Each structure stands twice: as C-alpha cells, then as structure tokens.
C-alpha cells in the first residue's frame, strides 16, 4: 500500500470514528450548556443505555432497531428520574454539591450494572451491517461508515430541533438566561428535564453503536472520560465546538496509530489539545467569560 493510500485510510477511519465521539461529547455539552453542570455520570448513562439495548435485543429477542427504541425509552425514563430525584432537590446549591452528586450517581449506576449484568463482556447483536467498503487499496469497515451516518443524522436532527422547534428555542433561552426565560413564561424545569433526556438519548445511541460493533461491558463507561478532552477542546458550552474537536482528535488519534504506533494513541492527540488550551483556555468555540477583579 502506497503512502497516499495509507494516509487516506487512516484519515478516513479517524473522521468516521469521530461521529460516535461527537455523540458522546454532546452528551456532556448538552447538560453543561443547559444547566452549567459537568455531568460525570454521562459515561455510566451511556453504558446503561448499551446494556438496555443488549437486554432488548438478546433477552427479549427484539429486532435491533426496535431494541434501540426500547433502550432509548428506558434511558429517557431514567434521565427523568435522575433529574427529578437527584438534581432538582439540589437546585440553588453550590456547583460542587451538584458535581459530587453526578459522581455519586455514576458510582451507583456502575455498581448496579455490575450487579445485574456482571463484569464479563457480553456479545451484542449488530445494529448496522458490518461488510467492508473497498476503494482501491483503502478498506473501510462497514460498521464505521454506518456509525458515522447514524451519528450525523442524529446531530443534524438535534441542530434542527434546537433552531426551529418551540421546545428547542425554549431550551436555548433557558441556557442563555434562565431568569429572563422564566419571566417570559418558559417552563425552566421542563427545559432542564428535556436537556437531561436528550443527553441520555445521545449517549445511549453512541453506546449502542459501540456495543453493537463487538460487545458491551462496564468498561464502556470509561471511554466517555477520554472524550472529555474533546469537550474541553471544543468548549464546554459549544455544540459546534464539540463536533469540530471530535473530528480533529479523531484524525489525530488515527494518524498517530498509523505512523507512530498504538501506544501513543492516547498521548499525542492530547498533547495537541493541551497546547491548544494554553492559547485558548475556553476551547475552540466556547464562551469566553471575563471576570472583573
């Protein structure tokens, strides 16, 4: 394989993998943008959604598409319960208290998953076709292409929802200025509840796509922490920043594997992220906050 084809293959693989990473990053960004809370339970919610998909597809023997719908419904209910029982009572409390609540929720979800499903990897049915696509000497796994398409459609749907729907505009208003939004008649609680639901849904789709490419295990939750660097790079409150940062880090990781080696995969891209944050500490497209001393 020539150098051009090697570069092309690893670049395409990085771009395609960035689709799922963008979904995982949006799971963080949506909550922070809507509530100004860093949700450290996002990885565990994604893991729980993947296990719900496994349960519906394997134990209930539902078709993969229907199993995903069941998983999304289950995670939506779980998100509503988390918001109502854990986070709403902490409204008005210091940010550190809410942050610790999400960490505690992450531990609770992780332990519950291990009790119910165990720690061993469970083979999960494919959600999308896995046949490879060949372009000359370049071979791209079919699952990677399918995952990217699903992620792109979902992200486009979210953008349209926030821009044009009544609920999406209300959520944007709540995120921008909750006091003014409440004065204008916006239901703040409903908007924040929808924020948690959408965060859980995007994470569940990402988790199901990852699990359906092989297996699901409690280790899936830890992959979300790796995406946190993507969130910081793009900007904690920027949807567009999360998407762009996912593409950048995805390509850097893939090229690092191709030219340097797998051991540097988790190091080199984040060195670039660190260098970028020194120049722009609020991220590529994050809101720049100015504090007067």
DONUGU-636340 format. One line per field, with one value per residue: x, z, y of N, C-alpha, C in turn. Coordinates in nm, 3 decimals, always signed. Layout:
// residues N
n.X: (X; ...);
n.Z: (Z; ...);
n.Y: (Y; ...);
ca.X: (X; ...);
ca.Z: (Z; ...);
ca.Y: (Y; ...);
c.X: (X; ...);
c.Z: (Z; ...);
c.Y: (Y; ...);
// end
This chain:
// residues 293
n.X: (+0.085; +0.062; +0.207; +0.018; -0.231; -0.222; -0.222; -0.470; -0.649; -0.620; -0.689; -0.958; -1.065; -1.029; -1.194; -1.445; -1.471; -1.499; -1.763; -1.917; -1.774; -1.840; -2.111; -2.090; -1.950; -2.140; -2.325; -2.214; -2.193; -2.455; -2.581; -2.416; -2.441; -2.713; -2.758; -2.529; -2.374; -2.123; -2.153; -2.058; -2.162; -2.225; -2.092; -2.163; -2.439; -2.449; -2.336; -2.534; -2.747; -2.647; -2.647; -2.920; -2.998; -2.872; -3.014; -3.276; -3.236; -3.114; -3.211; -3.488; -3.523; -3.577; -3.593; -3.295; -3.329; -3.574; -3.503; -3.321; -3.493; -3.644; -3.440; -3.377; -3.618; -3.617; -3.387; -3.460; -3.664; -3.508; -3.338; -3.519; -3.591; -3.344; -3.301; -3.523; -3.515; -3.254; -3.110; -3.284; -3.363; -3.127; -3.116; -3.002; -2.802; -2.446; -2.219; -2.030; -2.157; -2.356; -2.195; -2.059; -2.279; -2.336; -2.110; -2.147; -2.383; -2.283; -2.119; -2.316; -2.475; -2.283; -2.215; -2.467; -2.509; -2.305; -2.394; -2.636; -2.587; -2.330; -1.964; -1.838; -1.765; -2.034; -2.159; -2.297; -2.573; -2.537; -2.611; -2.599; -2.508; -2.202; -2.028; -1.728; -1.604; -1.445; -1.206; -1.009; -0.695; -0.771; -0.945; -1.244; -1.417; -1.753; -1.919; -1.810; -1.869; -2.151; -2.199; -2.106; -2.286; -2.533; -2.474; -2.431; -2.684; -2.838; -2.712; -2.760; -3.038; -3.064; -2.958; -3.144; -3.370; -3.305; -3.289; -3.529; -3.762; -4.024; -3.980; -3.701; -3.610; -3.698; -3.533; -3.284; -3.317; -3.345; -3.092; -2.937; -3.030; -3.180; -3.345; -3.463; -3.589; -3.776; -3.933; -4.053; -4.228; -4.133; -4.107; -3.891; -3.812; -3.912; -3.761; -3.500; -3.533; -3.579; -3.329; -3.164; -3.281; -3.227; -2.951; -2.908; -3.021; -2.855; -2.614; -2.689; -2.738; -2.477; -2.348; -2.486; -2.410; -2.134; -2.130; -2.264; -2.080; -1.919; -1.889; -2.045; -1.955; -1.887; -1.665; -1.713; -1.805; -1.582; -1.474; -1.601; -1.479; -1.241; -1.333; -1.385; -1.173; -1.205; -1.438; -1.349; -1.163; -1.325; -1.496; -1.686; -1.953; -2.034; -2.191; -2.120; -1.844; -1.785; -1.834; -1.647; -1.405; -1.415; -1.376; -1.117; -0.960; -1.020; -0.903; -0.635; -0.580; -0.610; -0.415; -0.191; -0.185; -0.135; +0.115; +0.291; +0.235; +0.033; +0.064; +0.103; -0.137; -0.324; -0.186; -0.039; -0.243; -0.366; -0.167; -0.155; -0.407; -0.365; -0.170; -0.324; -0.516; -0.366; -0.335; -0.603; -0.789; -1.062; -1.152; -1.212; -1.454; -1.584; -1.762; -1.625; -1.551; -1.537; -1.401; -1.426; -1.193);
n.Z: (+0.000; -0.092; +0.025; +0.002; +0.002; +0.254; +0.420; +0.346; +0.422; +0.706; +0.773; +0.689; +0.854; +1.102; +1.076; +1.046; +1.287; +1.450; +1.450; +1.639; +1.864; +1.870; +1.939; +2.200; +2.316; +2.288; +2.472; +2.713; +2.664; +2.618; +2.870; +3.024; +2.889; +2.923; +3.200; +3.330; +3.461; +3.505; +3.393; +3.530; +3.525; +3.273; +3.117; +3.248; +3.213; +2.937; +2.922; +3.061; +2.883; +2.666; +2.776; +2.814; +2.550; +2.476; +2.642; +2.541; +2.278; +2.295; +2.523; +2.519; +2.258; +2.046; +1.727; +1.611; +1.555; +1.684; +1.939; +2.000; +2.012; +2.238; +2.429; +2.420; +2.513; +2.773; +2.880; +2.866; +3.057; +3.281; +3.285; +3.340; +3.598; +3.732; +3.708; +3.849; +4.107; +4.204; +4.109; +4.092; +4.365; +4.449; +4.344; +4.330; +4.509; +4.590; +4.313; +4.338; +4.498; +4.333; +4.137; +4.279; +4.326; +4.073; +4.039; +4.244; +4.149; +3.918; +4.028; +4.155; +3.938; +3.795; +3.976; +4.000; +3.740; +3.722; +3.917; +3.811; +3.540; +3.545; +3.518; +3.295; +2.941; +2.710; +2.423; +2.164; +1.943; +1.600; +1.512; +1.275; +0.928; +0.875; +0.663; +0.473; +0.297; -0.002; -0.154; -0.401; -0.279; -0.027; +0.260; +0.434; +0.730; +0.728; +0.948; +1.064; +0.877; +0.880; +1.151; +1.151; +0.974; +1.110; +1.343; +1.228; +1.122; +1.357; +1.493; +1.311; +1.332; +1.599; +1.580; +1.409; +1.571; +1.797; +1.673; +1.537; +1.659; +1.903; +2.165; +2.154; +2.116; +2.354; +2.530; +2.456; +2.530; +2.806; +2.870; +2.803; +2.957; +3.233; +3.418; +3.278; +3.084; +3.237; +3.320; +3.083; +3.052; +3.006; +3.080; +3.305; +3.446; +3.285; +3.054; +3.146; +3.222; +2.972; +2.865; +3.006; +2.919; +2.639; +2.651; +2.765; +2.562; +2.334; +2.435; +2.474; +2.211; +2.110; +2.281; +2.213; +1.945; +1.971; +2.129; +1.962; +1.772; +1.872; +2.174; +2.498; +2.806; +3.153; +3.128; +2.923; +3.011; +3.087; +2.853; +2.797; +2.957; +2.825; +2.612; +2.727; +2.705; +2.443; +2.470; +2.630; +2.457; +2.241; +2.372; +2.655; +2.642; +2.379; +2.103; +1.832; +1.864; +1.996; +1.794; +1.593; +1.738; +1.790; +1.535; +1.484; +1.692; +1.642; +1.388; +1.451; +1.643; +1.485; +1.283; +1.444; +1.537; +1.293; +1.204; +1.420; +1.629; +1.828; +2.105; +2.148; +2.099; +2.287; +2.385; +2.217; +2.065; +2.275; +2.375; +2.178; +2.220; +2.476; +2.418; +2.255; +2.438; +2.604; +2.455; +2.393; +2.645; +2.691; +2.499; +2.152; +2.046; +2.270; +2.519; +2.606; +2.914; +3.107; +3.396; +3.643; +3.862);
n.Y: (-0.119; +0.218; +0.533; +0.739; +0.606; +0.488; +0.713; +0.821; +0.615; +0.599; +0.859; +0.872; +0.672; +0.793; +1.020; +0.898; +0.759; +0.974; +1.047; +0.895; +0.973; +1.242; +1.229; +1.128; +1.340; +1.544; +1.458; +1.539; +1.817; +1.912; +1.895; +2.063; +2.305; +2.354; +2.348; +2.424; +2.238; +1.999; +1.686; +1.407; +1.159; +1.087; +0.893; +0.656; +0.659; +0.628; +0.373; +0.226; +0.259; +0.112; -0.145; -0.178; -0.188; -0.426; -0.604; -0.582; -0.670; -0.925; -1.076; -1.021; -1.068; -0.890; -0.716; -0.546; -0.262; -0.204; -0.279; -0.079; +0.141; +0.070; +0.079; +0.353; +0.462; +0.357; +0.479; +0.743; +0.757; +0.693; +0.916; +1.122; +1.045; +1.070; +1.346; +1.446; +1.325; +1.345; +1.573; +1.799; +1.851; +1.966; +2.216; +2.547; +2.503; +2.500; +2.467; +2.264; +2.079; +1.975; +1.869; +1.667; +1.510; +1.406; +1.250; +1.065; +0.948; +0.830; +0.629; +0.476; +0.387; +0.242; +0.038; -0.083; -0.182; -0.375; -0.553; -0.644; -0.726; -0.828; -0.847; -0.944; -0.925; -0.894; -1.035; -0.847; -0.801; -0.696; -0.367; -0.237; -0.309; -0.493; -0.519; -0.465; -0.172; -0.115; +0.091; +0.118; +0.055; +0.108; +0.012; +0.027; -0.035; -0.148; -0.102; +0.126; +0.324; +0.312; +0.381; +0.644; +0.765; +0.734; +0.882; +1.135; +1.194; +1.205; +1.417; +1.627; +1.629; +1.715; +1.973; +2.097; +2.069; +2.232; +2.477; +2.535; +2.423; +2.471; +2.377; +2.343; +2.608; +2.717; +2.577; +2.676; +2.942; +2.913; +2.814; +3.033; +3.258; +3.197; +3.335; +3.550; +3.398; +3.255; +3.468; +3.534; +3.329; +3.073; +2.732; +2.643; +2.413; +2.207; +2.247; +2.198; +1.934; +1.815; +1.861; +1.680; +1.444; +1.445; +1.440; +1.187; +1.029; +1.078; +0.979; +0.711; +0.619; +0.642; +0.456; +0.218; +0.191; +0.152; -0.082; -0.262; -0.309; -0.500; -0.603; -0.550; -0.406; -0.319; -0.156; +0.015; +0.260; +0.403; +0.498; +0.733; +0.922; +0.964; +1.109; +1.346; +1.521; +1.602; +1.750; +1.961; +2.076; +2.163; +2.336; +2.381; +2.460; +2.453; +2.328; +2.310; +2.333; +2.094; +1.909; +1.981; +1.952; +1.678; +1.572; +1.665; +1.546; +1.279; +1.231; +1.288; +1.088; +0.855; +0.890; +0.893; +0.628; +0.504; +0.604; +0.638; +0.458; +0.233; +0.269; +0.535; +0.646; +0.748; +0.958; +1.148; +1.299; +1.438; +1.590; +1.781; +1.892; +2.000; +2.193; +2.360; +2.452; +2.608; +2.832; +2.898; +2.886; +2.855; +2.690; +2.590; +2.700; +2.781; +2.978; +3.283; +3.389; +3.680; +3.795; +4.043; +4.180);
ca.X: (+0.000; +0.143; +0.191; -0.107; -0.344; -0.212; -0.269; -0.614; -0.724; -0.621; -0.764; -1.100; -1.102; -1.038; -1.313; -1.564; -1.480; -1.534; -1.908; -1.959; -1.713; -1.918; -2.232; -2.052; -1.917; -2.265; -2.390; -2.160; -2.216; -2.596; -2.610; -2.346; -2.500; -2.847; -2.765; -2.397; -2.324; -2.043; -2.217; -1.962; -2.233; -2.262; -2.039; -2.242; -2.570; -2.424; -2.318; -2.665; -2.823; -2.595; -2.696; -3.063; -3.005; -2.837; -3.124; -3.390; -3.202; -3.074; -3.301; -3.625; -3.519; -3.636; -3.505; -3.201; -3.385; -3.674; -3.429; -3.265; -3.604; -3.674; -3.331; -3.392; -3.730; -3.574; -3.291; -3.534; -3.727; -3.401; -3.291; -3.621; -3.580; -3.221; -3.320; -3.624; -3.485; -3.118; -3.059; -3.377; -3.353; -3.003; -3.123; -2.961; -2.688; -2.317; -2.191; -1.953; -2.251; -2.420; -2.088; -2.039; -2.398; -2.321; -2.008; -2.212; -2.475; -2.201; -2.080; -2.436; -2.511; -2.179; -2.232; -2.591; -2.490; -2.224; -2.476; -2.742; -2.536; -2.198; -1.848; -1.783; -1.818; -2.149; -2.167; -2.417; -2.607; -2.501; -2.719; -2.583; -2.427; -2.058; -1.947; -1.630; -1.612; -1.312; -1.182; -0.870; -0.624; -0.824; -1.058; -1.311; -1.521; -1.889; -1.976; -1.761; -1.947; -2.286; -2.198; -2.090; -2.411; -2.632; -2.435; -2.452; -2.829; -2.884; -2.660; -2.836; -3.170; -3.054; -2.939; -3.275; -3.458; -3.272; -3.302; -3.662; -3.875; -4.060; -3.909; -3.560; -3.588; -3.714; -3.413; -3.176; -3.343; -3.314; -2.948; -2.878; -3.068; -3.298; -3.433; -3.542; -3.674; -3.889; -4.019; -4.128; -4.322; -4.071; -4.103; -3.749; -3.795; -3.935; -3.647; -3.386; -3.565; -3.555; -3.183; -3.113; -3.331; -3.151; -2.815; -2.913; -3.051; -2.735; -2.519; -2.735; -2.711; -2.332; -2.317; -2.538; -2.326; -2.006; -2.153; -2.305; -1.960; -1.848; -1.952; -2.068; -1.905; -1.881; -1.553; -1.760; -1.823; -1.454; -1.443; -1.656; -1.383; -1.147; -1.397; -1.393; -1.072; -1.267; -1.532; -1.271; -1.103; -1.427; -1.565; -1.786; -2.091; -2.046; -2.225; -2.034; -1.707; -1.773; -1.829; -1.517; -1.299; -1.422; -1.312; -0.973; -0.899; -1.036; -0.800; -0.505; -0.564; -0.594; -0.284; -0.091; -0.177; -0.077; +0.252; +0.376; +0.210; -0.085; +0.093; +0.097; -0.270; -0.390; -0.095; -0.006; -0.352; -0.399; -0.062; -0.202; -0.517; -0.307; -0.108; -0.431; -0.582; -0.279; -0.364; -0.746; -0.832; -1.206; -1.183; -1.219; -1.575; -1.650; -1.789; -1.515; -1.604; -1.446; -1.432; -1.364; -1.134);
ca.Z: (+0.000; -0.103; +0.133; -0.016; +0.045; +0.400; +0.480; +0.319; +0.502; +0.847; +0.786; +0.680; +0.975; +1.210; +1.056; +1.070; +1.431; +1.518; +1.460; +1.770; +1.966; +1.877; +2.017; +2.341; +2.360; +2.300; +2.596; +2.815; +2.631; +2.633; +3.012; +3.073; +2.825; +2.976; +3.346; +3.381; +3.546; +3.437; +3.427; +3.531; +3.511; +3.132; +3.071; +3.306; +3.146; +2.806; +2.946; +3.095; +2.758; +2.587; +2.838; +2.784; +2.411; +2.480; +2.703; +2.448; +2.156; +2.322; +2.616; +2.470; +2.118; +1.957; +1.617; +1.659; +1.552; +1.790; +2.066; +2.024; +2.054; +2.376; +2.511; +2.427; +2.602; +2.908; +2.928; +2.883; +3.189; +3.382; +3.288; +3.412; +3.740; +3.785; +3.719; +3.950; +4.241; +4.248; +4.073; +4.123; +4.506; +4.472; +4.275; +4.413; +4.593; +4.524; +4.198; +4.380; +4.552; +4.219; +4.074; +4.358; +4.308; +3.947; +4.062; +4.320; +4.059; +3.831; +4.105; +4.178; +3.812; +3.761; +4.064; +3.966; +3.615; +3.751; +3.994; +3.727; +3.418; +3.567; +3.468; +3.172; +2.815; +2.654; +2.279; +2.131; +1.800; +1.518; +1.482; +1.134; +0.853; +0.904; +0.546; +0.445; +0.172; -0.060; -0.253; -0.440; -0.174; +0.101; +0.309; +0.547; +0.786; +0.706; +1.074; +1.086; +0.790; +0.934; +1.275; +1.117; +0.914; +1.218; +1.428; +1.154; +1.114; +1.490; +1.522; +1.228; +1.393; +1.718; +1.537; +1.361; +1.688; +1.877; +1.596; +1.483; +1.738; +2.018; +2.282; +2.138; +2.140; +2.498; +2.595; +2.430; +2.614; +2.944; +2.883; +2.790; +3.071; +3.291; +3.486; +3.175; +3.020; +3.326; +3.316; +2.957; +3.055; +2.973; +3.189; +3.325; +3.487; +3.168; +2.963; +3.203; +3.214; +2.834; +2.846; +3.056; +2.833; +2.514; +2.683; +2.779; +2.432; +2.250; +2.492; +2.450; +2.071; +2.100; +2.348; +2.135; +1.826; +2.012; +2.175; +1.851; +1.693; +1.938; +2.299; +2.597; +2.939; +3.235; +3.085; +2.824; +3.074; +3.095; +2.725; +2.798; +3.019; +2.721; +2.526; +2.800; +2.647; +2.324; +2.517; +2.674; +2.339; +2.164; +2.453; +2.734; +2.612; +2.235; +2.026; +1.713; +1.908; +2.025; +1.666; +1.529; +1.819; +1.770; +1.406; +1.497; +1.777; +1.573; +1.284; +1.516; +1.701; +1.380; +1.221; +1.542; +1.532; +1.165; +1.179; +1.539; +1.700; +1.914; +2.241; +2.156; +2.058; +2.391; +2.437; +2.123; +2.036; +2.389; +2.382; +2.089; +2.291; +2.584; +2.357; +2.210; +2.553; +2.657; +2.374; +2.407; +2.759; +2.689; +2.390; +2.017; +2.027; +2.399; +2.560; +2.680; +3.028; +3.161; +3.535; +3.695; +3.995);
ca.Y: (+0.000; +0.338; +0.629; +0.814; +0.524; +0.472; +0.838; +0.834; +0.519; +0.636; +0.984; +0.838; +0.599; +0.891; +1.102; +0.817; +0.733; +1.098; +1.060; +0.844; +1.059; +1.365; +1.200; +1.119; +1.475; +1.619; +1.417; +1.630; +1.957; +1.947; +1.917; +2.182; +2.422; +2.378; +2.358; +2.466; +2.131; +1.898; +1.559; +1.298; +1.033; +1.068; +0.765; +0.547; +0.660; +0.567; +0.230; +0.170; +0.251; +0.000; -0.268; -0.188; -0.235; -0.569; -0.679; -0.586; -0.744; -1.063; -1.144; -1.007; -1.113; -0.790; -0.673; -0.443; -0.126; -0.193; -0.286; +0.054; +0.226; +0.033; +0.132; +0.499; +0.490; +0.327; +0.577; +0.868; +0.748; +0.701; +1.054; +1.198; +1.009; +1.130; +1.491; +1.478; +1.274; +1.374; +1.705; +1.907; +1.892; +2.041; +2.345; +2.659; +2.465; +2.525; +2.381; +2.147; +1.981; +1.908; +1.792; +1.546; +1.426; +1.331; +1.147; +0.960; +0.879; +0.746; +0.510; +0.396; +0.323; +0.144; -0.077; -0.151; -0.257; -0.493; -0.647; -0.701; -0.792; -0.884; -0.773; -1.003; -0.870; -0.964; -1.013; -0.772; -0.810; -0.581; -0.275; -0.198; -0.405; -0.486; -0.550; -0.359; -0.097; -0.102; +0.198; +0.092; -0.017; +0.152; -0.066; +0.090; -0.123; -0.100; -0.053; +0.262; +0.411; +0.316; +0.458; +0.786; +0.812; +0.745; +0.995; +1.259; +1.219; +1.245; +1.551; +1.719; +1.639; +1.799; +2.112; +2.145; +2.077; +2.350; +2.600; +2.564; +2.376; +2.554; +2.326; +2.372; +2.751; +2.736; +2.525; +2.772; +3.059; +2.874; +2.804; +3.166; +3.343; +3.131; +3.430; +3.617; +3.297; +3.230; +3.585; +3.530; +3.219; +2.945; +2.635; +2.614; +2.273; +2.122; +2.263; +2.127; +1.792; +1.776; +1.861; +1.552; +1.336; +1.446; +1.396; +1.042; +0.968; +1.082; +0.884; +0.574; +0.586; +0.618; +0.331; +0.106; +0.176; +0.093; -0.218; -0.348; -0.341; -0.610; -0.647; -0.445; -0.438; -0.196; -0.071; +0.111; +0.390; +0.475; +0.562; +0.868; +1.013; +1.001; +1.209; +1.473; +1.610; +1.659; +1.852; +2.078; +2.138; +2.234; +2.436; +2.308; +2.500; +2.472; +2.208; +2.310; +2.307; +1.951; +1.836; +2.009; +1.891; +1.533; +1.544; +1.691; +1.444; +1.151; +1.220; +1.282; +0.955; +0.756; +0.909; +0.853; +0.483; +0.463; +0.647; +0.633; +0.333; +0.234; +0.310; +0.681; +0.691; +0.825; +1.060; +1.254; +1.393; +1.521; +1.692; +1.888; +1.956; +2.080; +2.310; +2.448; +2.513; +2.712; +2.952; +2.928; +2.803; +2.834; +2.599; +2.645; +2.783; +2.802; +3.116; +3.345; +3.462; +3.780; +3.825; +4.164; +4.162);
c.X: (+0.088; +0.114; +0.061; -0.226; -0.342; -0.266; -0.420; -0.695; -0.732; -0.695; -0.914; -1.147; -1.118; -1.163; -1.441; -1.582; -1.523; -1.684; -1.959; -1.899; -1.790; -2.047; -2.200; -2.018; -2.043; -2.340; -2.342; -2.207; -2.361; -2.631; -2.542; -2.407; -2.635; -2.853; -2.636; -2.343; -2.243; -2.094; -2.117; -2.029; -2.269; -2.212; -2.120; -2.382; -2.557; -2.409; -2.451; -2.751; -2.778; -2.644; -2.846; -3.084; -2.974; -2.953; -3.242; -3.361; -3.177; -3.177; -3.447; -3.638; -3.593; -3.542; -3.415; -3.259; -3.487; -3.608; -3.369; -3.375; -3.641; -3.566; -3.343; -3.507; -3.690; -3.479; -3.357; -3.602; -3.623; -3.350; -3.389; -3.611; -3.457; -3.240; -3.415; -3.581; -3.349; -3.081; -3.154; -3.373; -3.228; -3.002; -3.090; -2.844; -2.557; -2.290; -2.119; -2.045; -2.318; -2.318; -2.065; -2.160; -2.388; -2.215; -2.067; -2.311; -2.400; -2.161; -2.199; -2.477; -2.411; -2.194; -2.358; -2.580; -2.410; -2.304; -2.575; -2.684; -2.399; -2.088; -1.795; -1.844; -1.930; -2.159; -2.302; -2.447; -2.573; -2.624; -2.719; -2.501; -2.278; -1.971; -1.852; -1.655; -1.471; -1.309; -1.034; -0.803; -0.673; -0.945; -1.113; -1.417; -1.660; -1.952; -1.933; -1.840; -2.089; -2.296; -2.191; -2.219; -2.518; -2.601; -2.463; -2.600; -2.882; -2.837; -2.735; -2.977; -3.169; -3.039; -3.071; -3.372; -3.432; -3.298; -3.446; -3.779; -3.900; -3.985; -3.760; -3.526; -3.601; -3.590; -3.295; -3.194; -3.310; -3.164; -2.882; -2.905; -3.194; -3.395; -3.524; -3.637; -3.796; -3.986; -4.107; -4.220; -4.264; -4.069; -3.960; -3.728; -3.812; -3.817; -3.526; -3.409; -3.538; -3.406; -3.123; -3.159; -3.250; -3.007; -2.810; -2.936; -2.927; -2.629; -2.558; -2.711; -2.563; -2.295; -2.366; -2.455; -2.193; -2.025; -2.187; -2.190; -1.881; -1.922; -1.970; -2.018; -1.903; -1.767; -1.596; -1.773; -1.694; -1.419; -1.496; -1.559; -1.276; -1.202; -1.403; -1.288; -1.125; -1.361; -1.458; -1.212; -1.207; -1.491; -1.681; -1.929; -2.115; -2.074; -2.136; -1.890; -1.685; -1.759; -1.693; -1.403; -1.298; -1.353; -1.160; -0.905; -0.909; -0.928; -0.662; -0.479; -0.536; -0.457; -0.171; -0.073; -0.106; +0.070; +0.346; +0.359; +0.094; -0.060; +0.084; -0.042; -0.336; -0.303; -0.080; -0.122; -0.381; -0.286; -0.098; -0.315; -0.465; -0.244; -0.214; -0.496; -0.496; -0.306; -0.509; -0.803; -0.981; -1.249; -1.196; -1.336; -1.650; -1.668; -1.674; -1.574; -1.498; -1.491; -1.357; -1.315; -1.139);
c.Z: (+0.000; +0.012; +0.124; +0.036; +0.196; +0.470; +0.464; +0.408; +0.647; +0.870; +0.783; +0.805; +1.093; +1.199; +1.088; +1.219; +1.509; +1.532; +1.596; +1.882; +1.983; +1.956; +2.167; +2.396; +2.378; +2.427; +2.713; +2.790; +2.654; +2.779; +3.062; +3.016; +2.886; +3.124; +3.410; +3.484; +3.459; +3.483; +3.417; +3.528; +3.366; +3.079; +3.123; +3.245; +3.008; +2.820; +2.978; +2.970; +2.671; +2.644; +2.815; +2.640; +2.404; +2.534; +2.607; +2.326; +2.183; +2.409; +2.570; +2.324; +2.023; +1.841; +1.665; +1.662; +1.663; +1.927; +2.101; +2.071; +2.200; +2.470; +2.528; +2.520; +2.748; +2.963; +2.945; +3.020; +3.301; +3.396; +3.363; +3.562; +3.803; +3.807; +3.834; +4.091; +4.295; +4.228; +4.109; +4.270; +4.537; +4.402; +4.372; +4.504; +4.518; +4.414; +4.239; +4.436; +4.439; +4.147; +4.147; +4.346; +4.179; +3.961; +4.142; +4.236; +3.965; +3.902; +4.126; +4.051; +3.775; +3.846; +4.031; +3.840; +3.641; +3.830; +3.903; +3.612; +3.435; +3.503; +3.336; +3.048; +2.760; +2.505; +2.242; +1.982; +1.726; +1.491; +1.335; +1.062; +0.877; +0.782; +0.515; +0.310; +0.121; -0.163; -0.293; -0.334; -0.034; +0.138; +0.435; +0.600; +0.767; +0.832; +1.100; +1.002; +0.843; +1.061; +1.247; +1.059; +1.021; +1.307; +1.358; +1.146; +1.249; +1.524; +1.440; +1.284; +1.517; +1.682; +1.490; +1.478; +1.768; +1.802; +1.563; +1.571; +1.858; +2.144; +2.275; +2.164; +2.289; +2.574; +2.575; +2.516; +2.760; +2.967; +2.882; +2.913; +3.135; +3.358; +3.386; +3.107; +3.106; +3.328; +3.192; +2.947; +3.018; +3.096; +3.207; +3.358; +3.368; +3.071; +3.016; +3.201; +3.072; +2.802; +2.889; +2.970; +2.704; +2.537; +2.696; +2.647; +2.343; +2.303; +2.467; +2.306; +2.051; +2.163; +2.272; +2.009; +1.860; +2.050; +2.060; +1.756; +1.754; +2.058; +2.391; +2.731; +3.021; +3.196; +2.983; +2.882; +3.075; +2.965; +2.720; +2.861; +2.919; +2.630; +2.596; +2.749; +2.520; +2.363; +2.557; +2.554; +2.261; +2.239; +2.524; +2.695; +2.463; +2.166; +1.903; +1.749; +1.937; +1.897; +1.600; +1.606; +1.803; +1.640; +1.417; +1.575; +1.711; +1.468; +1.347; +1.577; +1.594; +1.312; +1.315; +1.542; +1.405; +1.150; +1.299; +1.613; +1.797; +2.054; +2.259; +2.125; +2.160; +2.446; +2.340; +2.094; +2.152; +2.423; +2.294; +2.155; +2.401; +2.528; +2.311; +2.327; +2.620; +2.584; +2.392; +2.521; +2.763; +2.572; +2.256; +2.001; +2.158; +2.431; +2.645; +2.791; +3.085; +3.303; +3.579; +3.837; +4.073);
c.Y: (+0.124; +0.433; +0.707; +0.734; +0.501; +0.597; +0.853; +0.741; +0.560; +0.767; +0.956; +0.764; +0.695; +0.977; +1.024; +0.787; +0.857; +1.116; +1.014; +0.928; +1.188; +1.344; +1.194; +1.257; +1.560; +1.582; +1.503; +1.773; +1.998; +1.978; +2.043; +2.309; +2.457; +2.403; +2.408; +2.366; +2.034; +1.761; +1.445; +1.161; +1.003; +0.934; +0.648; +0.542; +0.597; +0.416; +0.162; +0.157; +0.136; -0.134; -0.286; -0.236; -0.384; -0.652; -0.693; -0.673; -0.892; -1.136; -1.137; -1.046; -1.019; -0.760; -0.557; -0.302; -0.105; -0.199; -0.151; +0.150; +0.198; +0.089; +0.283; +0.537; +0.467; +0.433; +0.713; +0.870; +0.758; +0.844; +1.143; +1.171; +1.072; +1.280; +1.525; +1.440; +1.317; +1.520; +1.819; +1.947; +1.974; +2.176; +2.458; +2.629; +2.496; +2.422; +2.254; +2.039; +1.902; +1.821; +1.661; +1.453; +1.346; +1.222; +1.031; +0.880; +0.786; +0.617; +0.418; +0.320; +0.213; +0.018; -0.155; -0.234; -0.384; -0.597; -0.719; -0.783; -0.856; -0.800; -0.826; -0.937; -0.958; -0.932; -0.952; -0.781; -0.682; -0.496; -0.236; -0.304; -0.384; -0.512; -0.434; -0.292; -0.076; +0.011; +0.189; +0.006; +0.020; +0.066; -0.002; -0.005; -0.063; -0.043; +0.091; +0.361; +0.425; +0.398; +0.607; +0.842; +0.832; +0.866; +1.127; +1.294; +1.268; +1.385; +1.655; +1.738; +1.728; +1.946; +2.172; +2.163; +2.204; +2.480; +2.636; +2.521; +2.468; +2.509; +2.356; +2.517; +2.782; +2.688; +2.619; +2.896; +3.031; +2.868; +2.940; +3.252; +3.286; +3.227; +3.501; +3.519; +3.266; +3.347; +3.587; +3.409; +3.084; +2.856; +2.587; +2.468; +2.179; +2.129; +2.187; +1.975; +1.740; +1.772; +1.729; +1.437; +1.330; +1.403; +1.244; +0.971; +0.966; +0.985; +0.740; +0.531; +0.558; +0.486; +0.210; +0.083; +0.111; -0.053; -0.311; -0.379; -0.455; -0.661; -0.528; -0.495; -0.309; -0.103; +0.033; +0.251; +0.471; +0.544; +0.704; +0.967; +1.055; +1.109; +1.345; +1.572; +1.676; +1.772; +1.978; +2.150; +2.219; +2.348; +2.369; +2.340; +2.516; +2.339; +2.199; +2.281; +2.160; +1.870; +1.856; +1.943; +1.740; +1.494; +1.560; +1.579; +1.307; +1.129; +1.209; +1.145; +0.851; +0.768; +0.871; +0.702; +0.438; +0.492; +0.635; +0.502; +0.346; +0.284; +0.461; +0.736; +0.782; +0.937; +1.176; +1.349; +1.488; +1.619; +1.811; +1.965; +2.047; +2.207; +2.411; +2.522; +2.619; +2.844; +2.996; +2.842; +2.776; +2.747; +2.670; +2.742; +2.806; +2.949; +3.169; +3.431; +3.555; +3.814; +3.950; +4.140; +4.293);
// end
